[in-house]
Amino acid sequence: MLLDSDEKEGNIHDLAIVCHELRSPLTSIQGFVEAMLDDPSMSFEQRTRYLTLVLDQARLMARVVSDLGDEYLLRTGRVSLSLESIDLAGLARTIVEQFSIKASEKSIIVDVVSGDGLPPIIADRYRLSQAIGNLLDNALRYTPEGGNIVITVNANNGSVRIAVSDNGIGISEDELGKVWEQSYRVKTKSISAKKGMGLGLAIVRSIAALHGGETGAESVLGKGSTFWITFPVCQGGGK
Ligand code: ADP
């Protein structure tokens, strides 16, 4: 298979990201395992603590690899969609339930507000769940304890729009335009278990595009953010 120069460039860029993102968890796994081997009399508690850290880092690496693979396949359109008629508000409620433990851990209330008689959209349920899940995951991650998140679903001009609004840390005007870029993270250069690796929104955008949809965001630093996706309604939808 011959690659054009843009694709080659893209592959080199992806490879550079993989190396960069895997270096730090690998180094820490190496450090903890060496420390355990160097000290055979290490206490059971200490050993368990180190092994838990190693497990955390291994999980992080698994997420890096899976997110990068997914983002690449979606961006380059190398995924096949399994399309069906979907009630977006109903799907949003299911996803909120899936994240309910995460939300209650931070005492964050998540509501879904939707208009009546919304037309269904034709979409891939798994990919749609992934996109909405990424937006909700971010909202939970970047909203402090006791905050509020509202998911609004409404129809307008032949499209259905889902918006995830939070009253979290917000994003400055400067940064807002860049957050959709692959591997862009606001104010952090290194990966950690809490922050993601800057692929979540790139994945959301690719999924929206594959469905003929659009994405956007509004935010005020210190006040909160709204991230939205619109999907076209198929002809004859809503029946
Ligand atoms: P990450 O995996 O780092 O969360 P994303 O692509 O999902 O990557 O988001 C990119 C960046 O956008 C994040 O690092 C974060 O700085 C910012 N961001 C995304 N969603 C929100 C939000 N709801 N509130 C504040 N900042 C956000």
Boltz pocket constraint, residues with backbone or C-beta under 6 A from the ligand:
constraints:
  - pocket:
      binder: B
      contacts: [[A, 134], [A, 135], [A, 138], [A, 139], [A, 142], [A, 143], [A, 166], [A, 168], [A, 169], [A, 170], [A, 171], [A, 179], [A, 180], [A, 181], [A, 184], [A, 185], [A, 186], [A, 187], [A, 195], [A, 196], [A, 197], [A, 198], [A, 199], [A, 200], [A, 201], [A, 202], [A, 225]]
      max_distance: 6.0
